[in-house]
Amino acid sequence: MKLLVTETIAPWGILPHGNLAVDESYTRTENILLPPAFTGRYNLYVQTDATGAVFENGLETNNTARKAEFFDVMTVPYADLTVTSLGTTGIA
C-alpha cells in the first residue's frame, strides 16, 4: 500500500452556483488525469473549502471525507480470467 500525503493531484476551485442552504448538498463528478507511471493502491480523500474562503461560522469539521475502500491505479488492468468450458478424456 502506498500513501500519497504531500501532493495535491487535482485542485479545483469551482463553487456551485449560488449559496447552499443548511443541510443542502450538491453532486459533482470529476475525471482526474494522473501522471504517467502513477501506479499503486491508494486512499481517496476529498476536502472542500481547502483555502477557508467560504464562511461556515466555525463549522469546518465536516469538510474532509475519505472513501472507505482502497482504489488501485495500474497502467494495464489486471487480467480477469474466466473458465468457460472444461473437458476431459477417459482412460481406455
Buried (B, 14 or more C-beta within 10 A) or exposed (E): EEEEEEEEEEEEEEEEEEEEEEEEEEEEEEEEEEEEEBEEEBBEEEEEEEEEEEEEEEEEEEBEEEEEEEEEEEEEEEEEEEEEEEEEEEEE
